[in-house]
Every structure is written in structure tokens, then in C-alpha cells.
Amino acid sequence: MPDAASPHAPLFALLHAIPLFAELRDDALQQLASRCVPKSFPAGTVLFTTGEECRGLYMIQSGRIRIYRTDADGREQVLHIEGPNRTVAELPMFDGGTYPASALTIEDCHLVFLPRAAFEFLYRSQPDIAQAVIRALGRRLRHLVHLTETLAFRDVAARLAMLLVGYADRSGVRTPKGTEIALDRTQEELAHEIGTARESVSRAMKQLRRKGLIESSGRERLLIPNVDALRALLPGGKPDA
């Protein structure tokens, strides 16, 4: 790992924090880092649109990005909102297709861009990278299966629980009182992510608080005293295998 004073240290730390690359050895991360390009975009920038040819993978150092689709009538459906240490547009990097959704910066963003050709070379030449990618895609697929079932059959509280459990699994911080998560989203944004109205999210939050499943933990943070108890609201009621 580069020395903390090295100019490459922040990039190396970002790659190491991203689930897609977290399991790679330092030498593989170094190869990735050498092909990455830092980029900055102001809020309101469209990074790409649905159907556009994929140019590469974006990794978020700071800021947030909204991933969405728009129907024929111009109505927008938010698929998810990604923040620091997350990737954007990994799917077309693997299947060779176009971007399946659009992406818009909702804050000023500092990103790291990995060109598609560079990623494909590393994927084919480095077994560690290929294996890490397969595991990451498996986790994403499992999450989407749960998401589909929850949106189809569960109430708003269960949908919200699914979202919070996902945050806890990906970036939660363990404390003596439970798992703390950053919740840097408005209730309107949460509503878009789980396909409901803001008022329904507000009611669901109150419901989860009354049951002791979530607690406030400072500004823009939530405490989940027992993640497994919250997970029990999901299809299957248990952690992913």
C-alpha cells in the first residue's frame, strides 16, 4: 500500500474501500490505480443517459449521483442514489451493452474514471480481479432478487427496512449500541428509491422507531440496534447466504 504521504494514496484507499475491488491484493490495486483518471463535475451534470455506449466505470470519492430511468411520458423513476466509495455503471462493463439507466450528479462530485478498455484488459489478465468481480456481481444479483420480491409483496416499512439493511451491510459502523449508518438522503429521495410517496416514508420511519428497530444518532445518521431484527422484515427474514 502506498505511503500515506504519496499523491496516489487517496486513490489507492478509494479502490480498497469499493466492494468491487476490496478483496484484491495490493499489486492488483496498483495496476488498477495506474489506469484511473480523476474527474470533477458540478451538481446537475448528466454523466450518461440510457442507451448510450458505455465508456467506462465511475467511482465516487465525494458527492452523490442519482441513477434513474425516464418513461415515454417523461416520468422519472429513481433506481438508486450512490455516494462515496460506490461505483456507477458497472453492469455494461461486463456485458458489453449500453448504459441501462441515466446518471446525474446531485452534488458537486469528485470521481475516478476507469476506461472500459483498461478494465477489460485487467479483468482478462488478472484472475484475482475476475474472481472479485464475479463475487461482487453475485452479491448485487442477490440484492436485486430481494429488492424485486420486497417491492412486489411487502409494505413500505419492509421496503424501507430493506434499504437500511443494505446501507448497514455495505457501510455500517459497528458500535457498542449497534450499527450506525450515514443517511445523507432526504425522505423524498428515499421515497424515490423504494417506489412510494414521501409521506409513506415518514410513516414507515415512525413505525420502525416505535418498534425500536432504528434510532436517531446525530445529524444525518441512524443507529440500528439490531440489524438482524430489522432484517427479519425482509423476504426470508435472515442474512444473505
Residue, then its C-alpha position, 0 to 999 in steps of 0.5 A: m500500500p502506498d505511503a500515506a504521504s504519496p499523491h496516489a494514496p487517496l486513490f489507492a484507499l478509494l479502490h480498497a474501500i469499493p466492494l468491487f475491488a476490496e478483496l484484491r491484493d495490493d499489486a492488483l490495486q496498483q495496476l488498477a490505480s495506474r489506469c484511473v483518471p480523476k474527474s470533477f463535475p458540478a451538481g446537475t451534470v448528466l454523466f450518461t443517459t440510457g442507451e448510450e455506449c458505455r465508456g467506462l466505470y465511475m467511482i465516487q470519492s465525494g458527492r452523490i449521483r442519482i441513477y434513474r430511468t425516464d418513461a415515454d411520458g417523461r416520468e422519472q423513476v429513481l433506481h438508486i442514489e450512490g455516494p462515496n466509495r460506490t461505483v456507477a455503471e458497472l453492469p455494461m462493463f461486463d456485458g458489453g451493452t449500453y448504459p441501462a439507466s441515466a446518471l446525474t450528479i446531485e452534488d458537486c462530485h469528485l470521481v475516478f474514471l476507469p476506461r472500459a478498455a483498461f478494465e477489460f484488459l485487467y479483468r482478462s489478465q488478472p484472475d484475482i480481479a475476475q474472481a472479485v468481480i464475479r463475487a461482487l456481481g453475485r452479491r448485487l444479483r442477490h440484492l436485486v432478487h430481494l429488492t424485486e420480491t420486497l417491492a412486489f409483496r411487502d409494505v413500505a416499512a419492509r421496503l424501507a427496512m430493506l434499504l437500511v439493511g443494505y446501507a448497514d451491510r455495505s457501510g455500517v459502523r459497528t458500535p457498542k449500541g449497534t450499527e450506525i449508518a450515514l443517511d445523507r438522503t432526504q425522505e423524498e429521495l428515499a421515497h424515490e428509491i423504494g417506489t412510494a410517496r414521501e409521506s409513506v416514508s415518514r410513516a414507515m420511519k415512525q413505525l420502525r422507531r416505535k418498534g425500536l428497530i432504528e434510532s436517531s444518532g446525530r445529524e444525518r445518521l441512524l443507529i440500528p440496534n439490531v440489524d438482524a431484527l430489522r432484517a427479519l422484515l425482509p423476504g426470508g427474514k435472515p442474512d444473505a447466504 
